[in-house]
Structures are given as C-alpha cells and as structure tokens.
Amino acid sequence: MAQNLTVVGFDADDTLWHNERFFQLTQDRFATLLADHAEPDHLAERLLAAERRNIGHYGFGIKGFVLSMIETALEVTDKRVPGEVIAELIAAGQEMLAHPIELLPHARDVVTRVADSHRVVLITKGDLLDQERKLAQSGLGDLFHGVEIVSDKTPATYARIFANHGDGAGRGMMVGNSMKSDVVPMIEAGGWGVYVPTDLIWALERAEAPEDHPKYHQINDLSGLPAILDRLG
C-alpha cells in the first residue's frame, strides 16, 4: 500500500455510472411541454435559477429537480400551466427514479483493483433512497469499505469522512467528475483530487481547475487511476 495514501474516495453519479444524461433528456422533454410559453434557452435559464434557489430547501437529486421544473412551469405560464403538464413532469421524475443503472467504462475493474491496495469509500450526495437504490443496482456495493451519502461536499465533509475511514484527508484521494464538488474541496481539505471529465456536467457543478496544485490530477477515464496510485506509492 502506498505510504502517503491510504484511502481513495469515489464519486458515484457520472463517475461510476451514467446520471446527468437522464436529467438532460428530461429537461428536453420539459422544453417541449412548455414550448408554447417559453423559448428553450430562456426556459433553461429560469430552471437553473430555480434549482440554484432551491438547493438549500430540497438538496441535490431528482426530487428537487422535479419540484424546480414545476415551479418554473408555474412561473413562465403565470400559474396557468395545465394539470396535464404537471402530471407529465411528475411521471418523468418517477421514470428517472426507476431508470436502470449503467456503469461507466472501467468502473468495476478499477474499483476492484484499488480496493486490493487501499481502503475505498463511496462518497456521493443526493437523495438518500435514490442513491441507495443506484448503489444496490450497480453491483459495486460489496467492493467499498464504506459508503457516505451526504447533503453536500465541502472541505469539512471530506475532513470528517477521511478521518472516520482512514488517516485524515491528507492521506486521502477523491476521484470524481465534478470540479466543484469532488476535486476542489478535497484539495482544500488537504488531500488529492482526481478529475475525470464527462461530456455532460450540470452548470452548478462547474469550477476552475486548480491546475498548478501538486495534488491535482486529471485523467481521461477511470483506467488512468491505477497509474497515479502507483506513482504516489
């Protein structure tokens, strides 16, 4: 085991399995339903503003997304949105909550390999029931030494998690597709942050990369992670 690094944390959504593309598909459906009331770009702006306002109330995840869509629909129609549209939005959210899990390339192999030499912890934010469902369906649950489903990812969150599961954030690494949630706060907590970019990223998860920081790494996909761990060893 690498002396400098004892625990590796993995993000879940869009790091181990597909997620954001289902939000995008539902948002496209939302734009179609409201096409008579708002242009797609304007509607997207209003929805994003609602999501930003509502994070503190609903947290991250599908349920908050659906409520923000309904709120936006009421706003752009001056509260005259047809009940059929509301029903469609609720149905779309239910479909998202029931969608099968599809692992991203290399997810199982890499988590299995890393678990042979390090403690591995799944660290994800969002709705508790939905995240538990996705983890169960992924078939990866038994590979992790610990699972943390949190309301948000901050330096304090990582300090607590890596203290509980290992030797502190200074000897930990977080791997994920969100610069804002997975990489920057982990580095601020004193650990390594590994960015795995994806084609789709929620606007509220964007942040500047700490490219000059010695504990920052970027890989094209998860297959590049073992080489980083080997170098740190």
C-alpha positions as CSV (number, residue, x, y, z in Angstrom):
1,M,0.0,0.0,0.0
2,A,1.2,3.5,-0.8
3,Q,2.6,5.0,2.4
4,N,1.4,8.5,1.5
5,L,-2.1,7.5,0.5
6,T,-4.4,5.1,2.4
7,V,-8.0,5.9,1.4
8,V,-9.5,6.5,-2.0
9,G,-12.9,8.1,-2.3
10,F,-15.1,7.6,-5.4
11,D,-17.9,9.8,-6.5
12,A,-20.9,7.9,-7.8
13,D,-23.1,9.8,-10.4
14,D,-21.3,10.2,-13.7
15,T,-18.1,8.8,-12.2
16,L,-19.1,5.2,-11.8
17,W,-22.4,5.2,-13.6
18,H,-24.4,7.4,-16.0
19,N,-26.7,10.0,-14.5
20,E,-26.6,13.5,-16.0
21,R,-27.8,12.4,-19.4
22,F,-31.2,11.4,-17.8
23,F,-31.5,14.9,-16.4
24,Q,-30.8,16.3,-19.9
25,L,-33.3,14.1,-21.6
26,T,-36.0,15.1,-19.0
27,Q,-35.1,18.8,-19.5
28,D,-35.5,18.4,-23.2
29,R,-39.0,16.9,-22.5
30,F,-39.7,19.8,-20.2
31,A,-38.8,22.3,-23.0
32,T,-41.2,20.5,-25.4
33,L,-44.0,20.6,-22.9
34,L,-43.5,24.4,-22.3
35,A,-42.7,25.3,-25.9
36,D,-45.8,27.4,-26.3
37,H,-44.8,29.5,-23.2
38,A,-41.0,30.0,-23.4
39,E,-38.1,29.6,-25.7
40,P,-35.8,26.7,-24.7
41,D,-32.8,28.8,-23.8
42,H,-35.0,31.2,-21.6
43,L,-36.7,28.2,-20.0
44,A,-33.3,26.6,-19.2
45,E,-32.1,29.8,-17.6
46,R,-35.3,30.0,-15.5
47,L,-35.0,26.4,-14.5
48,L,-31.3,26.8,-13.5
49,A,-32.2,29.8,-11.4
50,A,-34.9,27.8,-9.6
51,E,-32.5,24.9,-9.0
52,R,-29.9,27.3,-7.5
53,R,-32.6,28.9,-5.2
54,N,-33.9,25.5,-4.1
55,I,-30.8,23.6,-3.3
56,G,-30.9,24.8,0.3
57,H,-34.5,23.6,0.5
58,Y,-34.5,20.3,-1.4
59,G,-30.9,19.3,-1.6
60,F,-29.4,17.6,-4.7
61,G,-31.2,15.0,-6.7
62,I,-34.2,14.1,-8.8
63,K,-36.9,15.2,-6.4
64,G,-35.6,18.7,-6.1
65,F,-35.2,18.8,-9.9
66,V,-38.8,17.9,-10.5
67,L,-40.0,20.4,-8.0
68,S,-37.9,23.1,-9.6
69,M,-39.4,22.2,-13.0
70,I,-42.9,22.5,-11.6
71,E,-42.0,25.9,-10.0
72,T,-40.6,27.1,-13.3
73,A,-43.6,25.9,-15.2
74,L,-45.8,27.9,-12.9
75,E,-43.6,31.0,-13.3
76,V,-43.5,31.0,-17.1
77,T,-47.2,30.4,-17.5
78,D,-48.3,32.9,-14.8
79,K,-49.6,29.9,-12.9
80,R,-51.8,28.7,-15.8
81,V,-49.8,25.6,-16.6
82,P,-52.2,22.8,-17.5
83,G,-52.5,20.0,-15.0
84,E,-51.6,17.5,-17.7
85,V,-48.2,19.2,-17.9
86,I,-47.6,18.9,-14.1
87,A,-48.6,15.2,-14.3
88,E,-46.1,14.6,-17.1
89,L,-43.3,16.3,-15.1
90,I,-44.1,14.1,-12.1
91,A,-44.1,11.0,-14.4
92,A,-40.8,12.0,-15.9
93,G,-39.3,12.2,-12.4
94,Q,-40.7,8.8,-11.5
95,E,-39.1,7.4,-14.6
96,M,-35.8,8.9,-13.7
97,L,-36.0,7.3,-10.2
98,A,-36.7,3.9,-11.7
99,H,-34.1,4.0,-14.5
100,P,-31.7,1.1,-14.6
101,I,-28.1,1.7,-13.7
102,E,-25.5,1.6,-16.5
103,L,-21.8,1.5,-15.3
104,L,-19.3,3.7,-17.0
105,P,-16.3,2.1,-18.7
106,H,-13.7,0.6,-16.3
107,A,-15.7,1.4,-13.2
108,R,-15.9,-2.2,-11.8
109,D,-12.3,-3.2,-12.8
110,V,-10.8,0.0,-11.3
111,V,-12.7,0.0,-8.0
112,T,-11.8,-3.7,-7.6
113,R,-8.2,-3.1,-8.3
114,V,-7.9,-0.1,-6.0
115,A,-9.7,-2.0,-3.2
116,D,-6.9,-4.5,-3.2
117,S,-4.4,-2.0,-2.1
118,H,-6.3,0.9,-0.4
119,R,-9.5,1.4,1.6
120,V,-12.1,2.6,-0.8
121,V,-15.1,4.7,0.1
122,L,-18.1,5.8,-2.0
123,I,-18.9,9.4,-1.3
124,T,-22.0,10.8,-3.0
125,K,-24.5,13.5,-2.5
126,G,-28.2,13.5,-3.3
127,D,-31.4,11.8,-2.2
128,L,-30.7,9.0,0.3
129,L,-33.2,6.5,-1.1
130,D,-32.3,7.1,-4.7
131,Q,-28.5,6.9,-4.1
132,E,-29.0,3.7,-2.1
133,R,-31.1,2.2,-4.9
134,K,-28.4,3.1,-7.5
135,L,-25.6,1.6,-5.5
136,A,-27.6,-1.6,-4.9
137,Q,-28.4,-1.9,-8.6
138,S,-24.8,-1.1,-9.6
139,G,-23.4,-4.3,-8.1
140,L,-20.5,-2.4,-6.7
141,G,-21.6,-2.1,-3.1
142,D,-19.6,-5.0,-1.8
143,L,-16.4,-3.5,-3.1
144,F,-16.4,-0.5,-0.8
145,H,-15.2,-0.4,2.7
146,G,-17.6,2.4,3.5
147,V,-20.4,4.4,1.9
148,E,-21.2,8.1,2.7
149,I,-24.3,9.8,1.3
150,V,-24.0,13.4,2.2
151,S,-26.1,16.6,1.7
152,D,-23.2,18.5,0.2
153,K,-19.4,18.1,-0.4
154,T,-17.3,20.6,1.4
155,P,-13.8,20.6,2.8
156,A,-15.3,19.9,6.2
157,T,-17.3,17.0,4.8
158,Y,-14.1,15.4,3.4
159,A,-12.1,16.1,6.6
160,R,-14.7,14.2,8.6
161,I,-15.1,11.3,6.2
162,F,-11.4,10.7,5.7
163,A,-10.8,11.0,9.4
164,N,-13.5,8.4,10.1
165,H,-12.4,6.0,7.4
166,G,-8.7,6.4,7.4
167,D,-5.8,8.7,8.4
168,G,-7.3,12.0,7.5
169,A,-7.8,13.9,4.3
170,G,-4.0,14.5,4.0
171,R,-3.6,10.8,3.2
172,G,-6.8,10.6,1.1
173,M,-7.8,11.0,-2.5
174,M,-11.1,11.9,-4.1
175,V,-12.0,10.8,-7.6
176,G,-14.9,12.3,-9.5
177,N,-16.3,14.2,-12.4
178,S,-17.3,17.4,-10.6
179,M,-14.5,20.0,-10.2
180,K,-16.7,21.9,-7.7
181,S,-17.8,19.0,-5.5
182,D,-15.2,16.3,-5.9
183,V,-11.8,18.0,-6.6
184,V,-11.6,21.5,-5.3
185,P,-13.0,20.9,-1.7
186,M,-10.9,17.7,-1.3
187,I,-7.7,19.6,-2.2
188,E,-8.8,22.4,0.2
189,A,-9.1,19.7,2.9
190,G,-5.5,18.7,2.3
191,G,-6.0,15.6,0.1
192,W,-5.5,14.6,-3.6
193,G,-8.2,15.4,-6.1
194,V,-8.5,13.5,-9.4
195,Y,-10.8,14.9,-12.1
196,V,-12.5,12.5,-14.5
197,P,-14.2,14.8,-17.0
198,T,-17.5,13.8,-18.6
199,D,-19.3,15.2,-21.7
200,L,-22.3,16.4,-19.7
201,I,-21.9,18.4,-16.5
202,W,-24.5,20.3,-14.6
203,A,-23.9,24.0,-14.7
204,L,-23.9,24.3,-10.9
205,E,-21.0,21.7,-10.7
206,R,-18.5,23.8,-12.7
207,A,-15.4,25.4,-11.1
208,E,-11.9,26.4,-12.1
209,A,-9.4,23.7,-12.1
210,P,-6.5,24.1,-9.6
211,E,-4.1,23.1,-12.3
212,D,-0.9,24.3,-10.5
213,H,-1.6,22.4,-7.3
214,P,0.7,19.4,-6.7
215,K,-2.2,17.3,-5.5
216,Y,-4.4,17.9,-8.6
217,H,-4.6,15.3,-11.3
218,Q,-6.8,14.8,-14.4
219,I,-7.4,11.6,-16.3
220,N,-9.4,10.8,-19.4
221,D,-11.3,8.0,-17.8
222,L,-11.0,5.7,-14.7
223,S,-8.5,3.4,-16.4
224,G,-5.9,6.1,-15.7
225,L,-6.3,6.0,-11.9
226,P,-4.1,3.0,-11.1
227,A,-1.0,4.6,-12.7
228,I,-1.5,7.7,-10.5
229,L,-1.7,5.5,-7.4
230,D,1.4,3.6,-8.5
231,R,3.3,6.8,-8.8
232,L,2.3,8.0,-5.4
233,G,3.3,4.7,-4.0
